[in-house]
Amino acid sequence: MLHKKNLGKLIRKAREYKSKKINRLFTQKMLADEINKSRSYICDMERGRTSPSFATLSSIAKACGVPLDFFQNDDDINEALNKFIKLQLTGLSENEVNSIREALKKDDDVKIDYIYSYINSHNLNLAKDQKRIDTSRNPKDIIKYILQSKTILDFYEIKKENSKEFADEVLHLIELTSHKYKK
């Protein structure tokens, strides 16, 4: 995902593109009026002080006559939204994920930077080639998965290369102490 400042520069470039297209300056005020936002909001976005929602970014693209992927590849946006949805909800079909994704893209309250920061802060191995946790698996596998998550490793300052040993050792300790608490 683009940093707010880089996204702001692209919004400014999109306005410049529109200026060339109409043969006169397409100002922040004109853009603001066209998308029903304030000029100061446009200024804040262009200076990288705030991020637009997907819906606002789509409106900016339409107003400036550029495709949405002028700001970022649509496949990247869809992939990020899919990850966000799958972090929040499990057991959804692809059609349900797609429907939710499209609704999020139209929601003016869904901020781009929130989606990306949420995904990054919950780095739960949702990359295409990595497996997601399957709650139907053996409880030991689930505990191992959690213990090897980036959040746990960072919190306890454990090197990634030691994560398997750490998880195995904690599981062994759980097994040793669990007999005291059995029914």
C-alpha positions as CSV (number, residue, x, y, z in Angstrom):
1,M,0.0,0.0,0.0
2,L,1.1,3.5,-0.7
3,H,2.1,5.7,2.2
4,K,-0.2,8.7,2.8
5,K,2.3,11.2,1.4
6,N,2.8,9.1,-1.8
7,L,-1.0,8.7,-2.2
8,G,-1.3,12.5,-1.7
9,K,1.2,13.1,-4.5
10,L,-0.8,10.8,-6.8
11,I,-4.1,12.7,-6.0
12,R,-2.3,15.9,-6.9
13,K,-1.1,14.3,-10.2
14,A,-4.6,13.2,-10.9
15,R,-5.8,16.8,-10.5
16,E,-2.9,17.9,-12.8
17,Y,-4.1,15.4,-15.4
18,K,-7.6,16.7,-15.2
19,S,-6.2,20.3,-15.6
20,K,-4.5,19.3,-18.8
21,K,-7.6,17.5,-20.0
22,I,-9.8,20.6,-19.5
23,N,-7.1,23.2,-20.5
24,R,-7.4,25.1,-17.2
25,L,-6.4,24.6,-13.6
26,F,-8.5,22.0,-11.8
27,T,-8.2,23.3,-8.2
28,Q,-8.6,21.6,-4.9
29,K,-11.8,23.5,-4.5
30,M,-13.2,22.3,-7.8
31,L,-12.3,18.7,-6.9
32,A,-13.8,19.1,-3.4
33,D,-17.0,20.5,-4.9
34,E,-17.2,17.6,-7.4
35,I,-16.9,14.9,-4.7
36,N,-18.8,16.7,-2.0
37,K,-15.8,17.2,0.3
38,S,-14.2,20.3,1.7
39,R,-11.2,21.9,0.1
40,S,-9.2,21.5,3.4
41,Y,-9.9,17.8,3.3
42,I,-8.5,17.6,-0.3
43,C,-5.5,19.6,1.0
44,D,-5.0,17.3,3.9
45,M,-5.0,14.2,1.6
46,E,-2.6,15.8,-0.8
47,R,-0.2,16.7,2.0
48,G,-0.4,13.2,3.4
49,R,-2.1,14.2,6.7
50,T,-5.1,12.0,6.1
51,S,-6.1,9.0,4.0
52,P,-9.3,8.8,2.0
53,S,-11.8,6.0,2.2
54,F,-12.0,3.7,-0.8
55,A,-15.3,5.4,-1.8
56,T,-13.6,8.8,-1.7
57,L,-10.6,7.6,-3.7
58,S,-13.0,6.1,-6.2
59,S,-14.8,9.5,-6.4
60,I,-11.5,11.3,-6.9
61,A,-10.5,8.9,-9.7
62,K,-13.9,9.5,-11.4
63,A,-13.7,13.3,-11.0
64,C,-10.2,13.4,-12.4
65,G,-10.8,11.0,-15.2
66,V,-8.3,8.4,-14.1
67,P,-8.8,4.7,-13.3
68,L,-8.9,3.7,-9.7
69,D,-5.7,1.7,-10.2
70,F,-3.9,5.0,-11.0
71,F,-3.6,5.1,-7.2
72,Q,-3.0,1.4,-6.7
73,N,-3.5,-1.7,-8.6
74,D,-7.1,-2.9,-8.2
75,D,-5.9,-6.4,-7.6
76,D,-3.8,-5.2,-4.7
77,I,-6.8,-3.3,-3.2
78,N,-9.0,-6.4,-3.6
79,E,-6.4,-8.7,-2.0
80,A,-5.9,-6.4,0.9
81,L,-9.7,-6.1,1.5
82,N,-10.0,-9.9,1.2
83,K,-7.3,-10.4,3.9
84,F,-9.0,-7.8,6.1
85,I,-12.4,-9.6,5.8
86,K,-10.9,-13.0,6.4
87,L,-9.2,-11.7,9.6
88,Q,-12.5,-10.5,10.8
89,L,-14.8,-13.4,9.7
90,T,-14.1,-17.0,9.1
91,G,-16.0,-19.6,7.1
92,L,-17.2,-17.3,4.4
93,S,-17.6,-18.4,0.8
94,E,-15.7,-16.6,-1.9
95,N,-19.0,-14.9,-3.0
96,E,-19.7,-13.7,0.5
97,V,-16.1,-12.3,0.7
98,N,-16.5,-10.6,-2.7
99,S,-19.8,-9.0,-1.7
100,I,-18.4,-7.7,1.6
101,R,-15.3,-6.4,-0.2
102,E,-17.4,-4.5,-2.7
103,A,-19.6,-3.0,0.1
104,L,-16.4,-1.9,1.9
105,K,-15.1,-0.2,-1.2
106,K,-18.3,1.9,-1.4
107,D,-18.4,2.7,2.3
108,D,-17.1,6.2,3.0
109,D,-16.2,5.4,6.6
110,V,-13.8,2.6,5.6
111,K,-10.3,4.3,5.6
112,I,-7.6,2.8,3.5
113,D,-4.8,3.3,6.0
114,Y,-6.9,1.5,8.7
115,I,-7.3,-1.6,6.5
116,Y,-3.6,-1.8,5.8
117,S,-2.5,-1.0,9.4
118,Y,-4.9,-3.6,10.7
119,I,-3.5,-6.3,8.3
120,N,0.1,-5.4,9.2
121,S,-0.5,-5.4,12.9
122,H,-2.2,-8.7,12.8
123,N,0.3,-10.4,10.5
124,L,-1.4,-13.8,10.6
125,N,0.2,-15.5,7.6
126,L,-2.6,-14.8,5.2
127,A,-0.2,-14.7,2.2
128,K,-1.5,-16.6,-0.8
129,D,0.9,-19.5,-0.4
130,Q,0.5,-19.9,3.4
131,K,-2.2,-21.8,5.3
132,R,-4.7,-20.2,7.5
133,I,-5.5,-21.7,10.9
134,D,-8.1,-24.4,10.7
135,T,-10.1,-24.6,13.9
136,S,-11.1,-28.2,13.2
137,R,-7.4,-29.2,13.5
138,N,-5.8,-30.8,16.5
139,P,-5.8,-28.3,19.6
140,K,-2.0,-28.8,19.8
141,D,-1.6,-27.5,16.2
142,I,-3.8,-24.5,17.0
143,I,-1.7,-23.6,20.1
144,K,1.5,-24.0,18.1
145,Y,0.1,-21.7,15.4
146,I,-0.7,-19.1,18.0
147,L,2.6,-19.4,19.8
148,Q,4.5,-19.0,16.5
149,S,2.5,-15.8,15.5
150,K,4.4,-12.6,14.9
151,T,2.6,-10.9,17.8
152,I,3.7,-13.5,20.4
153,L,7.2,-13.7,19.0
154,D,7.6,-10.0,19.1
155,F,6.1,-9.6,22.6
156,Y,8.5,-12.2,24.1
157,E,11.4,-11.0,21.8
158,I,11.9,-14.5,20.3
159,K,13.7,-14.9,17.0
160,K,11.7,-16.3,14.2
161,E,14.2,-19.2,13.7
162,N,13.5,-20.3,17.3
163,S,9.7,-20.1,17.0
164,K,9.2,-23.9,16.5
165,E,11.4,-24.8,19.5
166,F,9.6,-22.2,21.6
167,A,6.2,-23.5,20.6
168,D,7.2,-27.1,21.2
169,E,8.6,-26.3,24.7
170,V,5.5,-24.4,25.8
171,L,3.3,-27.2,24.6
172,H,5.4,-29.7,26.6
173,L,5.0,-27.5,29.7
174,I,1.3,-27.4,29.1
175,E,1.1,-31.2,28.8
176,L,3.2,-31.6,32.1
177,T,0.9,-29.3,34.1
178,S,-2.4,-30.2,32.5
179,H,-2.7,-33.4,34.6
180,K,-3.2,-31.3,37.7
181,Y,-6.3,-29.8,36.2
182,K,-7.9,-32.7,34.5
183,K,-11.6,-33.6,35.2
